[in-house]
Amino acid sequence: MTAAPDYAEKIPNNVDLRDDRRLQRALESWQPNFLRWWESMGPALPTRDVYLRTAVNVGRAGWAHFAHVPMRDYRWGIFLAERDPDRRIGFGEHKGEPAWQQVPGEYRADLRRLLVIQGDTEPASVEQQRNLGATAPSLYDLRNLFQVNVEEGRHLWAMVYLLHAHFGREGREEAEQLLLRNSGSAESPRILGAFNEETPDWLSFFMFTYFTDRDGKYQLGTLKESAFDPLSRTCEFMLKEEAHHMMVGTTGVDRVVERTAQLMVEHDTDDAGPCGAVPLAVIQKYLNFHYSVSLDLFGGETSTNVANYYTAGLKGRWAEDRRPDDHRLTDDPMDVDALVDGRPGQIEVPALTGLNTDLRRQYIADCQTGVNRWNKILADAGLPHRLRLPHVAFNRRVGAFAAVNVSPDGELLDDAEWQRRRGGWLPTEVDKTHVRSLMRPVHERGRIAAWLAPPRSGINGKPFDYEYVHLT
């Protein structure tokens, strides 16, 4: 069984860090650098304290404690889900063998790379969102932003612990680099493209936490299947926290659509922009952008690297244990998206090399559930308008469709036609300027900006007008 988190330690943990003094000293030497990064690249809005949740237990008995906490004193720590001593590897050539507690030598480089890529996304999103507090539409939303930020910081700790504990000097060096790269930096950008994009307004934040954090859910889900048990247990706990981030995105877009629909009905108009809302057409453009950028995070439609990860047991599929196959895939085919005679189509490939496509399709189906929610809000308001996911080839920069221009309906376009029409599908400077014009801060208790609806419930049973954040 896993120990309860020890909050008496300088670094809260449930991995018995005090029993490994060398590792503890290494992590404690990394901690000041993390805090310097947090002060310089974390939330810019000064606060006295924030109503945050922290882990008190990783097991079924519950794991969240709520209290007002100064953010710099938040108890970032290292938490792994409970260990199953009988756990067996569920896929690949090692299927049925005991899960690994240490990294096999032949897989060190690949596992380290997976940890670094995942770890790099966590501080990146904090950097992207650091200035949003200044334009928060309510204290409730401000608190949710800060909860997402501190948990992304803790997820960085999760990856850094594994690098320090299992990869020696190379792991320590990689952990240092995670604090030296910065989102959008020309000299030292974050590894994945979506994490170098701006998050300049709250509509972008809600779309990011819906679409891009949902990618994070699926990436963590594949790592949770890993034969490397410490990674599996780390990701299992991270998924508990990731659910809150996606809730912020789902309900955030809910509330934007709801308010826009209210004003469209009230003023009998298709364009609620002059009424102080985000026009539905602009919501669709933001959706198109964040969805397509997030699709790129899954990589190319085929990948021999991912096939090798699966065969080795490093990274499985989403919901691996519910798949009705042999979990080896050595003889299985599948259809993947591809350019066929210069147009979007599909080709058959070995299932092992198509695992990126398999994961992307799981993600797409999940994304559609949110769109269905938002369309129900429009339908309940009596409006005929509907939002939709664009074609999988739309606005892609990675994979088979990076070389072509495709409309949201799947129409193949030449460069000139794409340039002429792209402003109808992706946010223009005019759209962004309008959205920014709505981003006037509302930091008073019980009040909310006019461009989104209030939430249906507060946090942890508290009302919407609770004082979630105390500003300095």
TILUMGU-532199 format. One line per field, with one value per residue (C-alpha): x, y, z; residue in three letters. Coordinates in steps of 0.02 Angstrom, whole numbers. Layout:
REM residues N
xx [X	...]
yy [Y	...]
zz [Z	...]
code [ALA	...]
REM end
This chain:
REM residues 472
xx [0	51	87	-24	47	170	144	275	410	481	419	250	252	188	344	441	562	641	710	814	914	1013	856	777	926	925	741	762	901	782	643	714	732	551	495	597	514	343	376	439	330	179	20	57	-93	-43	-150	-153	-229	-340	-470	-374	-383	-233	-208	-233	-256	-232	-343	-529	-560	-536	-392	-442	-435	-499	-432	-374	-188	-57	-11	175	145	40	99	164	218	245	95	76	-84	-90	22	-49	88	12	1	49	96	-60	7	155	290	303	117	83	252	260	257	428	477	641	679	751	916	863	715	797	815	638	559	660	602	419	437	522	389	248	341	372	186	147	243	207	21	56	165	31	-100	4	-80	-261	-293	-292	-449	-541	-731	-767	-680	-751	-663	-505	-499	-522	-379	-264	-317	-271	-104	-49	-100	0	144	118	113	283	342	272	380	532	522	527	674	771	726	756	871	1022	1125	1037	869	929	991	826	734	836	796	610	627	737	622	479	316	334	520	614	775	710	527	425	438	260	186	19	113	196	30	-39	-183	-224	-407	-531	-619	-449	-424	-590	-553	-377	-440	-574	-473	-288	-307	-416	-268	-173	-304	-277	-87	-88	-210	-86	56	-54	-48	142	237	345	238	294	245	79	37	93	-20	-167	-162	-130	-289	-390	-328	-340	-528	-547	-456	-573	-724	-665	-659	-823	-926	-833	-884	-1058	-1075	-1009	-1131	-1274	-1247	-1228	-1389	-1481	-1432	-1470	-1647	-1669	-1616	-1681	-1513	-1388	-1243	-1235	-1069	-1143	-1242	-1082	-1063	-948	-1036	-1076	-973	-822	-848	-846	-683	-599	-663	-591	-421	-399	-468	-355	-200	-239	-259	-78	-23	-58	80	78	-56	74	226	356	413	241	232	397	335	183	278	403	264	308	146	-20	-187	-329	-431	-312	-396	-563	-498	-564	-401	-238	-154	-4	-71	70	-48	-190	-225	-318	-370	-285	-313	-199	-184	-247	-214	-186	-351	-402	-442	-389	-265	-238	-81	-22	-117	44	99	-75	-87	-80	-234	-321	-289	-339	-506	-541	-507	-618	-765	-740	-730	-896	-983	-942	-1006	-1167	-1183	-1160	-1284	-1413	-1394	-1431	-1578	-1651	-1643	-1747	-1605	-1571	-1383	-1262	-1075	-973	-801	-711	-644	-495	-385	-429	-286	-163	24	77	46	-28	-130	5	42	-135	-267	-437	-596	-697	-811	-665	-650	-475	-416	-268	-160	-246	-420	-364	-293	-450	-569	-470	-536	-708	-646	-506	-500	-453	-374	-546	-618	-476	-493	-679	-648	-512	-631	-746	-605	-637	-595	-730	-642	-788	-872	-1035	-1017	-979	-938	-1083	-1013	-1039	-1171	-1136	-1098	-1240	-1145	-991	-837	-847	-1025	-985	-1101	-1050	-1031	-906	-741	-636	-486	-415	-317	-174]
yy [0	181	292	441	608	675	863	880	861	1007	917	834	656	480	396	387	520	533	356	410	558	576	591	706	823	825	872	1001	1081	1089	1164	1343	1347	1294	1431	1560	1500	1513	1690	1748	1647	1596	1698	1884	1950	1979	1883	1861	1687	1576	1443	1292	1105	1000	813	729	551	465	316	286	374	544	652	836	964	1142	1297	1474	1460	1587	1520	1525	1413	1287	1113	1053	875	700	584	412	310	155	15	-152	-277	-404	-286	-365	-284	-276	-263	-281	-412	-413	-441	-544	-509	-416	-227	-145	-50	7	61	-78	-21	-45	73	214	337	313	326	479	562	524	599	755	788	765	866	1009	1036	1067	1229	1286	1304	1404	1521	1538	1585	1695	1861	1802	1847	2032	2008	1873	1885	1837	1779	1605	1600	1676	1538	1404	1478	1472	1294	1241	1332	1254	1080	1101	1150	992	888	960	896	724	709	787	659	517	596	619	452	340	426	486	634	638	648	790	886	862	924	1084	1111	1102	1267	1349	1328	1455	1459	1565	1598	1624	1556	1413	1372	1231	1066	1052	1187	1210	1257	1404	1482	1631	1617	1803	1800	1696	1623	1555	1488	1397	1324	1275	1187	1099	1046	1049	984	847	797	790	671	550	562	528	385	298	324	257	90	89	-64	57	54	219	310	219	263	443	466	384	517	658	608	645	825	839	810	978	1068	995	1039	1220	1216	1124	1231	1389	1369	1318	1486	1586	1500	1520	1707	1732	1635	1738	1901	1833	1792	1951	2063	1951	1951	1829	1938	1966	2058	2234	2175	2141	1955	1843	1815	1634	1644	1697	1555	1437	1513	1493	1314	1281	1348	1261	1096	1090	1142	1008	874	908	860	678	677	598	475	336	318	182	260	240	63	26	108	-5	-164	-124	-90	93	171	84	131	226	100	-40	-169	-143	-180	-344	-401	-488	-327	-364	-307	-391	-452	-325	-193	-27	118	285	459	499	596	486	558	726	726	679	494	335	195	28	9	-111	-70	-45	100	178	200	390	386	268	388	541	458	423	607	667	566	640	818	792	767	947	1012	916	1002	1174	1137	1083	1254	1335	1218	1249	1435	1405	1448	1352	1387	1245	1230	1089	1012	1050	916	821	892	1074	1191	1051	1081	905	740	689	848	976	997	1039	1172	1102	1193	1147	1049	949	1044	1046	1225	1303	1427	1581	1519	1470	1643	1724	1621	1580	1734	1657	1504	1560	1710	1872	2023	2103	1951	1950	2136	2116	1973	2072	2220	2110	2059	2191	2121	2087	2056	2101	1964	1900	1994	1929	2001	2024	1914	1746	1669	1631	1450	1339	1295	1350	1256	1124	1171	1356	1482	1581	1738	1658	1754	1628	1743	1878	2002	2104]
zz [0	-26	124	161	104	232	249	385	253	154	-1	35	-30	-10	-79	85	26	199	176	25	88	-74	-177	-49	-54	-244	-250	-112	-214	-364	-260	-247	-437	-453	-334	-431	-591	-507	-448	-618	-737	-633	-600	-613	-513	-330	-206	-19	-24	-132	-90	-155	-138	-95	-85	83	21	-147	-109	-119	47	-35	-83	-77	64	35	124	91	53	-4	-175	-144	7	-88	-43	-210	-188	-254	-251	-328	-330	-221	-278	-332	-288	-409	-558	-724	-889	-997	-1175	-1292	-1295	-1104	-1078	-922	-840	-673	-690	-677	-520	-600	-778	-887	-961	-1142	-1120	-1020	-1164	-1228	-1056	-1013	-1175	-1135	-962	-1027	-1159	-1033	-902	-1024	-1053	-869	-835	-1013	-981	-821	-924	-1057	-927	-810	-855	-858	-676	-721	-827	-727	-750	-569	-410	-444	-613	-540	-410	-544	-645	-496	-453	-629	-613	-449	-508	-669	-556	-455	-615	-656	-486	-530	-686	-601	-461	-586	-678	-517	-441	-592	-717	-619	-679	-849	-761	-650	-801	-891	-736	-739	-923	-887	-795	-928	-1078	-1086	-1183	-1340	-1315	-1478	-1403	-1295	-1332	-1260	-1353	-1423	-1534	-1445	-1287	-1373	-1425	-1329	-1207	-1206	-1151	-1055	-1206	-1258	-1081	-1081	-1253	-1198	-1042	-1143	-1295	-1249	-1071	-1146	-1252	-1087	-1019	-1163	-1158	-971	-1002	-1117	-991	-851	-942	-939	-882	-779	-623	-542	-702	-709	-530	-553	-704	-618	-484	-609	-702	-545	-549	-739	-727	-640	-780	-910	-802	-803	-992	-1019	-902	-953	-1135	-1072	-987	-1135	-1253	-1129	-1111	-1299	-1327	-1197	-1282	-1456	-1400	-1299	-1443	-1584	-1672	-1746	-1689	-1501	-1514	-1505	-1353	-1255	-1288	-1389	-1557	-1594	-1754	-1652	-1527	-1677	-1740	-1570	-1564	-1738	-1688	-1521	-1584	-1737	-1638	-1509	-1644	-1692	-1517	-1558	-1689	-1860	-1912	-1915	-1804	-1788	-1624	-1547	-1614	-1527	-1365	-1368	-1407	-1268	-1142	-1116	-1175	-1202	-1278	-1197	-1092	-1140	-1028	-1114	-1289	-1363	-1446	-1402	-1338	-1447	-1618	-1715	-1852	-1844	-1979	-1961	-2070	-2038	-2107	-2254	-2415	-2556	-2729	-2646	-2551	-2373	-2366	-2277	-2303	-2216	-2109	-1973	-1813	-1716	-1825	-1820	-1632	-1643	-1753	-1631	-1487	-1589	-1632	-1449	-1417	-1560	-1497	-1323	-1393	-1480	-1312	-1265	-1431	-1401	-1231	-1306	-1445	-1317	-1234	-1402	-1435	-1262	-1299	-1455	-1574	-1737	-1733	-1696	-1660	-1736	-1744	-1907	-2023	-1953	-2093	-2057	-2008	-1974	-1956	-1906	-1994	-2160	-2184	-2146	-2331	-2387	-2354	-2305	-2257	-2100	-2217	-2289	-2453	-2527	-2564	-2653	-2559	-2629	-2587	-2412	-2380	-2447	-2338	-2180	-2088	-2094	-2000	-1884	-1765	-1852	-1770	-1769	-1678	-1552	-1522	-1486	-1366	-1278	-1262	-1156	-1039	-906	-733	-605	-440	-325	-224	-300	-463	-639	-809	-929	-1068	-980	-868	-684	-637	-579	-420	-326	-266	-129	-83	-68	-154	-307	-202	-84	-66	-161	-181	-68	-172	-100]
code [MET	THR	ALA	ALA	PRO	ASP	TYR	ALA	GLU	LYS	ILE	PRO	ASN	ASN	VAL	ASP	LEU	ARG	ASP	ASP	ARG	ARG	LEU	GLN	ARG	ALA	LEU	GLU	SER	TRP	GLN	PRO	ASN	PHE	LEU	ARG	TRP	TRP	GLU	SER	MET	GLY	PRO	ALA	LEU	PRO	THR	ARG	ASP	VAL	TYR	LEU	ARG	THR	ALA	VAL	ASN	VAL	GLY	ARG	ALA	GLY	TRP	ALA	HIS	PHE	ALA	HIS	VAL	PRO	MET	ARG	ASP	TYR	ARG	TRP	GLY	ILE	PHE	LEU	ALA	GLU	ARG	ASP	PRO	ASP	ARG	ARG	ILE	GLY	PHE	GLY	GLU	HIS	LYS	GLY	GLU	PRO	ALA	TRP	GLN	GLN	VAL	PRO	GLY	GLU	TYR	ARG	ALA	ASP	LEU	ARG	ARG	LEU	LEU	VAL	ILE	GLN	GLY	ASP	THR	GLU	PRO	ALA	SER	VAL	GLU	GLN	GLN	ARG	ASN	LEU	GLY	ALA	THR	ALA	PRO	SER	LEU	TYR	ASP	LEU	ARG	ASN	LEU	PHE	GLN	VAL	ASN	VAL	GLU	GLU	GLY	ARG	HIS	LEU	TRP	ALA	MET	VAL	TYR	LEU	LEU	HIS	ALA	HIS	PHE	GLY	ARG	GLU	GLY	ARG	GLU	GLU	ALA	GLU	GLN	LEU	LEU	LEU	ARG	ASN	SER	GLY	SER	ALA	GLU	SER	PRO	ARG	ILE	LEU	GLY	ALA	PHE	ASN	GLU	GLU	THR	PRO	ASP	TRP	LEU	SER	PHE	PHE	MET	PHE	THR	TYR	PHE	THR	ASP	ARG	ASP	GLY	LYS	TYR	GLN	LEU	GLY	THR	LEU	LYS	GLU	SER	ALA	PHE	ASP	PRO	LEU	SER	ARG	THR	CYS	GLU	PHE	MET	LEU	LYS	GLU	GLU	ALA	HIS	HIS	MET	MET	VAL	GLY	THR	THR	GLY	VAL	ASP	ARG	VAL	VAL	GLU	ARG	THR	ALA	GLN	LEU	MET	VAL	GLU	HIS	ASP	THR	ASP	ASP	ALA	GLY	PRO	CYS	GLY	ALA	VAL	PRO	LEU	ALA	VAL	ILE	GLN	LYS	TYR	LEU	ASN	PHE	HIS	TYR	SER	VAL	SER	LEU	ASP	LEU	PHE	GLY	GLY	GLU	THR	SER	THR	ASN	VAL	ALA	ASN	TYR	TYR	THR	ALA	GLY	LEU	LYS	GLY	ARG	TRP	ALA	GLU	ASP	ARG	ARG	PRO	ASP	ASP	HIS	ARG	LEU	THR	ASP	ASP	PRO	MET	ASP	VAL	ASP	ALA	LEU	VAL	ASP	GLY	ARG	PRO	GLY	GLN	ILE	GLU	VAL	PRO	ALA	LEU	THR	GLY	LEU	ASN	THR	ASP	LEU	ARG	ARG	GLN	TYR	ILE	ALA	ASP	CYS	GLN	THR	GLY	VAL	ASN	ARG	TRP	ASN	LYS	ILE	LEU	ALA	ASP	ALA	GLY	LEU	PRO	HIS	ARG	LEU	ARG	LEU	PRO	HIS	VAL	ALA	PHE	ASN	ARG	ARG	VAL	GLY	ALA	PHE	ALA	ALA	VAL	ASN	VAL	SER	PRO	ASP	GLY	GLU	LEU	LEU	ASP	ASP	ALA	GLU	TRP	GLN	ARG	ARG	ARG	GLY	GLY	TRP	LEU	PRO	THR	GLU	VAL	ASP	LYS	THR	HIS	VAL	ARG	SER	LEU	MET	ARG	PRO	VAL	HIS	GLU	ARG	GLY	ARG	ILE	ALA	ALA	TRP	LEU	ALA	PRO	PRO	ARG	SER	GLY	ILE	ASN	GLY	LYS	PRO	PHE	ASP	TYR	GLU	TYR	VAL	HIS	LEU	THR]
REM end
